[in-house]
Amino acid sequence: MFDPESLKKLAIEIVKKSIEAVFPDRAVKETLPKLNLDRVILVAVGKAAWRMAKAAYEVLGKKIRKGVVVTKYGHSEGPIDDFEIYEAGHPVPDENTIKTTRRVLELVDQLNENDTVLFLLSGGGSSLFELPLEGVSLEEIQKLTSALLKSGASIEEINTVRKHLSQVKGGRFAERVFPAKVVALVLSDVLGDRLDVIASGPAWPDSSTSEDALKVLEKYGIETSESVKRAILQETPKHLSNVEIHLIGNVQKVCDEAKSLAKEKGFNAEIITTSLDCEAREAGRFIASIMKEVKFKDRPLKKPAALIFGGETVVHVKGNGIGGRNQELALSAAIALEGIEGVILCSAGTDGTDGPTDAAGGIVDGSTAKTLKAMGEDPYQYLKNNDSYNALKKSGALLITGPTGTNVNDLIIGLIV
Amino acid sequence: MFDPESLKKLAIEIVKKSIEAVFPDRAVKETLPKLNLDRVILVAVGKAAWRMAKAAYEVLGKKIRKGVVVTKYGHSEGPIDDFEIYEAGHPVPDENTIKTTRRVLELVDQLNENDTVLFLLSGGGSSLFELPLEGVSLEEIQKLTSALLKSGASIEEINTVRKHLSQVKGGRFAERVFPAKVVALVLSDVLGDRLDVIASGPAWPDSSTSEDALKVLEKYGIETSESVKRAILQETPKHLSNVEIHLIGNVQKVCDEAKSLAKEKGFNAEIITTSLDCEAREAGRFIASIMKEVKFKDRPLKKPAALIFGGETVVHVKGNGIGGRNQELALSAAIALEGIEGVILCSAGTDGTDGPTDAAGGIVDGSTAKTLKAMGEDPYQYLKNNDSYNALKKSGALLITGPTGTNVNDLIIGLIV
């Protein structure tokens, strides 16, 4: 039914088409017409900001009085009408982040109760939209962010701390816009879609407290200055009356799409989880053990089968190689699937990036580990050194899509025939 | 439909009854009558040795000319006819292991081509049935075994090394019994039931080579003496003509039983994998993410649902607490399931032991982590310190069955209503 090459092509096709279903422009164009907005100020923040803004302009045109876009370097694609378009640092905020956030606040400070901010928010906003509280430097926030990232803290824990050091996170942006209204269209990159956590929840009441933030630092043994501690103690807003939020895309939607695409191709398809959040290499091994059960025992699904997982795994970096969680998950699965025919696993960041590499993830089968061994390479040593990028590159198992403009966590599919 | 207490009782009932289905006596009594054996020498080795021998005696009676049983301390339950019954060290071989193995070899050395050894083999045989090759001391093997266990090496990798240092492993026992015949009844505690790996395959041609054994030591950076290296280079038998093997129980069978029991109780039940072998705490987190998908999205199974997993996870010990892989898996799941109602996870070693503790594993729900926090305890710190036993003990979440007499890896079930 499928030789390895065609199975590989099919897996890539399903992953790419599923990601397209959560392209921000599609989602914005589906939602905006229902809201009959007029005379809005558009603020787009996040890795998908440019495409969301472009789509909004194509729907609303001159009903947008003013537009400002803040996205990641290399993620903007040219001018949109007279919008101000900025690029800033991700995953760690930089000086451009500070400048553009200050510019956005300047704009909204001039609004009154008759105005509306159309706020287009996507993942990455935590780093792209940031202005520290008085007495806190960006440098201190940067040091804290990378220490938290390296210690394997979840994005939720990282945002709990950053919300309590920011003038825009944790509902403070919407508080600042008041009395003008905020209509937010949100693309979720947070498992469970918690609105107070997505991009550190600039337009949602903050459910986390100063005490929570201090506990996160303690849990990961991270030291901070007195001024940072004082800033953290200023509590974020717990109620906001001027906000209307629409969740226009998330990991559920990309997994639902993958399931229907796989079914169309004749596969028995099922979503196993959409909140995968354990260690990447162990997730790869676990998924491989489920794929083996399908292969040799026709359960939990009968072959041809498509197992679908959504979520965001974690990597505790110990080695000095390069890679990302999806590449590490794929390499680990390749080791566990070695020698098994008719199986393929594709793990991809839906935003097209995976760690500090140009890859979106990896696509491996039962021959990937063998290919490396035939070159005298030990796939296990690459995994141990967190060097999944180089292992997958050598075995032709990298998945490269380029920036996709969307960002709803990661999609992993396992095809078994 | 189910309050927490009755859900907990049901989970324990399903786990206990599933383990009973792979009790060695049941399996031996189902198989022996079909083999019409006579005038046999019985050799029973492993954690389930006593019960397998007892059952064989109840079937064959005086057709057993001579019997010898080698099991783990506390796992023999009194005399069986005039059988010689010994207990020895597990998980690390000791002086009693050496003495009893020498005694067994003495017995089989007197046999001829008309004789048959009824060899009853179960997990734990690697440690209970051992006589080092000339020039290798037990002490060197013990050091190697605990170094390999601590480094997280799989049981397969550990056995590859031990087979090449032993007079009985890797097919050498059957080779020694020749020209007499070996009829082996095997209870498998190895994922995939590989006969050359179960109890280090004393009666099966060894598929691993001296080179494989040296690679395992290198992979985990373990140093050895020159005499150990010389011993390893003596190759194990690759062909055995005098052996007949019957696989009478394994993790598949215990999972199949759990599935039918859960179905009888009205649950949608499915086996997700029977070769789970990743890090215990990450497996707990992954399983919790599947249970959440069932709870909130009614997939991959509709509620009331029973998710069934079989396998043997690994723990990389870094802390100085106490516990076992099943207790660590359960504690990790408890953290991830905190606050969710109508969910329960039970993780149990089918032999009734889990790490160096008196527990078989753990049984947790959405209240377990909260119970600990209410006592001012941080479940995450217990997990970090590999101290799952104490965390589960404090929250009344230990599963204690006592030695079960069987040993087919671990069974994990998740019930969601």
Chai-1 contact restraints between the chains, C-beta under 6 A:
chainA,res_idxA,chainB,res_idxB,connection_type,confidence,min_distance_angstrom,max_distance_angstrom,comment,restraint_id
A,E270,B,P300,contact,1.0,0.0,6.0,A-B,restraint_1
A,I271,B,R299,contact,1.0,0.0,6.0,A-B,restraint_2
A,I272,B,I290,contact,1.0,0.0,6.0,A-B,restraint_3
A,I272,B,P300,contact,1.0,0.0,6.0,A-B,restraint_4
A,T273,B,S289,contact,1.0,0.0,6.0,A-B,restraint_5
A,T273,B,I290,contact,1.0,0.0,6.0,A-B,restraint_6
A,T273,B,E293,contact,1.0,0.0,6.0,A-B,restraint_7
A,S275,B,S289,contact,1.0,0.0,6.0,A-B,restraint_8
A,S275,B,K292,contact,1.0,0.0,6.0,A-B,restraint_9
A,L276,B,S289,contact,1.0,0.0,6.0,A-B,restraint_10
A,C278,B,E282,contact,1.0,0.0,6.0,A-B,restraint_11
A,C278,B,R285,contact,1.0,0.0,6.0,A-B,restraint_12
A,C278,B,F286,contact,1.0,0.0,6.0,A-B,restraint_13
A,E279,B,E282,contact,1.0,0.0,6.0,A-B,restraint_14
A,E282,B,C278,contact,1.0,0.0,6.0,A-B,restraint_15
A,E282,B,E279,contact,1.0,0.0,6.0,A-B,restraint_16
A,E282,B,E282,contact,1.0,0.0,6.0,A-B,restraint_17
A,R285,B,C278,contact,1.0,0.0,6.0,A-B,restraint_18
A,F286,B,C278,contact,1.0,0.0,6.0,A-B,restraint_19
A,F286,B,F286,contact,1.0,0.0,6.0,A-B,restraint_20
A,S289,B,T273,contact,1.0,0.0,6.0,A-B,restraint_21
A,S289,B,S275,contact,1.0,0.0,6.0,A-B,restraint_22
A,S289,B,L276,contact,1.0,0.0,6.0,A-B,restraint_23
A,I290,B,I272,contact,1.0,0.0,6.0,A-B,restraint_24
A,I290,B,T273,contact,1.0,0.0,6.0,A-B,restraint_25
A,K292,B,S275,contact,1.0,0.0,6.0,A-B,restraint_26
A,E293,B,T273,contact,1.0,0.0,6.0,A-B,restraint_27
A,R299,B,I271,contact,1.0,0.0,6.0,A-B,restraint_28
A,P300,B,E270,contact,1.0,0.0,6.0,A-B,restraint_29
A,P300,B,I272,contact,1.0,0.0,6.0,A-B,restraint_30
